[in-house]
Amino acid sequence: MFGLTGGLGMNPSMDDINLLQQAQRHQLVVTNLGEEIDLEIGTGEDESAFASNSLIGGTPREPSTGEHDETKHMVLVSDLPGEDQDMSKGQPSAKRKKKVVKRWREEWADTYKWAYVDMKDGTARIFCSVCREYGRKHRRNPYGNEGSRNMQMSALEEHNNSLLHKEALRLQTASKDKIVVDKPIYVKTLMSKSAGSIVEGALKRDPNEIEFIQSVQESVHALERVIAKNSHYVNIMERLLEPERMIVFRVPWIDDRGETHVNRGFRVQFNQALGPCRGGIRFHPSMNLSIAKFLGFQQTLKNALSPYKLGGASGGSDFDPKGRSDNEIMRFCQSFMNEMYRYMGPDKDLPSEEVGVGTREMGYLFGQYRRLAGQFQGSFTGPRIYWAASSLRTEASGYGVVYFARLMLADMNKEIKGLRCVVSGCGKIAMHVVEKLIACGAHPVTVSDSKGYLVDDDGFDYMKLAFLRDIKSQQRSLRDYSKTYARAKYFDEVKPWNERCDVAFPCASQNEVDQADAINLVNAGCRLLVEGSNMPCTAEAVDVFRKANVLIAPAIAAGAGGVAAGEIEVLRESNSMQWSAEDFESRLQEALKQTYEKALKAANDFGYQKESPEALLHGATIAAFLNIAQAMTDQGCV
């Protein structure tokens, strides 16, 4: 490496000026600011505005004697006289490869996240964070002749626009195998060394699985008093945290244009100590092994807490069904099931709907499963009333969240009727939460999507809810709602947690409520938070709610409606019974009541008072873990 100085008297060639000009124009980012970097680049055109811009900040250093020959043709543009710059325009461009070395300006630090600095053969170079290649390594696209031949573009920018980089970026998004973890893992302080050793072991084994580590920490924190009473549970917990089976496979499929695509499929059968696995399938671009494990772990606890003897699993793919035709989704689902059918069955593992997987997807998945396995199992399919499932299978998860909120409010001598409720998300669970809130006389005022949130201070009613469903079925923006209802407002790029409310229902995705959102909710008057999605609150947010005495209903308890619905359906099928919607709803409420009472009893047994914000949060995990631990102990080391 060499430094740049402004004291060199040589006039630069046209090529030298263009190289520095391009370095400024492309504004690449490195993680180590102030380092000197080699950028291999070709020649380009000149710009009249270039001469007036200073590119290099900081105090320059003098080149060493050995570096003098290599640097004698490089100068700072800010030190060039105007007439020398004009003279340089007439000089021919050199065709040989040049090196540009500069100190990257601090204000460029967030422009591109995909570049970083590392040493290669003793030289610092700019690398692509996705492919881990540098400079001209991907100047030409190896999959074809695509890629600009225009030498104005920097090697890395051209690489960034190449098919190779885009394919690598897709794989990185799918696997989340980041070179640098953008967000450090928040580690809670644990009272006992035994509990701390469990988290430490998980961190050593899976340091990059942020979502899974977070769920482990929350569970271990809830189990501290249990572990302190019986050290035997340390070994049980360590075994529990390693899934029984993790299946990762490719899913090739062909789109309507005849082009081949490859996605990655996951299924984590986490624990079957209590019975066969049940758990969702998620189709979303962010899906990866860490999320599959965290969802499988949460589902294991959720199933163990329910009145039914079930194990837990989860899975899915990084496939995005949005914008795809029915035929494309059918071909993908069939390819997905071509691998998964080996591990499915009524006594092994039955999947259910999750994010990106609804009636259509479950129908395609079941059809291919039935074809390959030669079995018909109606509960696999989801809400097809006319040929398999029960009348409230779709609504069960969302309805159950509201039933659970009513149980909590009843213990506080309050009713949900008239309470102002904030709901996030606009998927299946969120819409059914809003529907049941309307039926209970509550006042739901918000829904949200990935681009912002909608608030209607008049509250939603059945007619407005039907309009919202039409908007989402047509894949339109929630903003269109405000064009029909003038008093409603849509806010871009923000979440609904600063709206005044009595009860909050996060139903969108994991970690949607962070510390700042929690503070906003407390200040907005929220006194009860009922989790509709899995792990919607960050650890920092939970700490805020705990200190503010906001009661939290954890997803493993409040989300048990879906578990109950599946097993009620299996019971219905095995006995060839026909139940009305009222009978089904009555059984669903009874299952959630048992779950609620079981969590409170476990909390009380370990010293948590019912009024404590930690009672349900810790009690649900304790009750679920003790059920699993007893089964694992009885079955030996398997």
Phi, psi and omega in degrees: 000155179218161181257164178256139176230155181266006185265001182282135186266001183283140174285136180283155173282170176304322182297318182299316182296316182297324181296314178293324179298316180293322179301322178286319186293320184279338173048057177287156185244144173234157182282330181260092183295144178090349178288154175266136190228142171272131174234112179276128192205157179263184183277166180204189182274164181264157175231141183291331181284350187292323187295335184273356184259131174272130186262331193243126177252168179092171181276122181287156176248157180282140177287152176285168180301320182289340182268349190299317183296325183284335185260358189291344179263002184251133179222164173280134180293326181296340181264358182279134172296151181301321182292328177293325178293320179296320180296326184292338182293335182274354183275143180292152180280134176285144184262355181281159182291137181243161175242135177246129179235128181206166174263121185287134184287143189297328183289353178269004194297334183250013184290307178234128181269352189269002181251144175211167184251136176209167181268138176224116182053042177080006182237135177285129181225161176274126180248154172276127183293340182276307186266346182062031175245166186225163171048236185277006184303329179237032181299320175257141180282116184291345180272358182168196182261011178289157182117135187294138171267358181288118186285359176294328185284142176290156182300320182287325179292320177297319177299319181297331180268000184278160177297325181300313181295318182296322178293318178295323179295321177298317179294323179293319178298324181289320186263343184055031180275073186281146177286319178237125179286118184293321184246117179294150180286129179279117183254120178282151175281126180254147185285323187251151177292327180298313178295320179297325180293329178294313180294319179299319178296320178294321179295321179292323184282319184228066187293337184261001182266080191297314182296318180294316179299321179298315180294325176297314181300315181299318182291316180296321177299319179291334185263008184303315182291328177293314181295323180295329180282331184213106182292344177303331183289343177298313179295321178298316181294321179297321177289321181297325185286349174261115183300148178295324183206131175237121183246120177236128187210161178273150179233091177279142178205163185241130180277183184291343178268001179086007180273142182270138176233155177228123174245174181248132179253151182223145165210120179247107175270097196285310182203133181238024182296327182266344182159186180296155185285145168225140179175162188279166171240127182244128172250108181201143182303334182276357185296132177209181185294323179299315180292321178299319179291317180296318179293321178295321178294315178298320180293325177299315178293319181298315180292323180293330180281336182289169179287000186251153181267096186221150169268179185235145178207167174197165180178197181148210183203161175277014176290138178251109182286347181296132178081001180264148179284166178300320181294322178294317179294322178297315181295322178294313181299320179294319178295321178300315183285339177302329177268319190284339187298335180298334186252005184256161176153158182303328181258007179243293188197124175238124183276163177223176184288149174213197180300129178080359180233115181235206182303314183299310183295318181294326176297316179295318180297315181293321180302316179288324176298313180300321181294319184278320186269340181070027180234152175241116180228102189298326184293347178292336200269334185095200196276067171252087189301320190285350177224352179209289202276174183279170191284342181238021180299317182295318187279345193303314183297312181292316178299319182299325178299318180288321176302318181295320177299321179295322178297317179294316181293325179298323177291342177262009183058040178231163176241156179280342181301128178086351182283141178277123187239137177250127182239136174252155182092165175214024178272199185300310183294313183300316182294323179284332171297313179299317181300314181289327176298319177298317180297329181273359179085010177283179186236074178288133187237350183223154161218167183212164172224192185290347184254351181162198179221157180247133177234133176234103184295341176283348181086154179274147170235184185296323180293317179294322179295319177297322178294319177300319180294323176297318180300313183288325179294333178267006179056039175265170181278148174299342178301331182295337178298319183290344176285336178266321179249102191295332182283347178279152180228146177242129182246125182283144168055029175224164180253161188279012192279001174261005178280142178299133182201162172260322182227139178245140179233087175287116186230022185262292185202177180291146175059032178281341179250108179261189185299315180296320178296320180298318178298318178298319180294318178299315179293335180276000175098007181293131179237357180212130178236124182243118186279118176266328176260165181284127176048057182285344184253136174289165180299323179295322179295319179299321178298320178297313180297321180298316181291332181267006180059036173272124181285137181239129171262109184291154183297329182292342176258308184292333182269015183285355181299321179295322178296313181298318182299316180299316182285326174298322179293318177299318178298318179299316182292316184294332180259004181052045182260156175240119181247147174280169178298326180293318178297316181298315181295323178297317178294324178296315179296322179294320178297319180290325177296317177298319178298316180298313182293324178296318179294318180294320180296317179296320178297316180295322180298333181249024167088016177260122180286150183303326183281349182289141177295344180267355187300301181289323183300314180273323183298321180297315180294319180298312182298317180295315182296317181297324176297313181293316183299320179296318179294318180294323178294315181296326185272356179080190184277087180230000000 
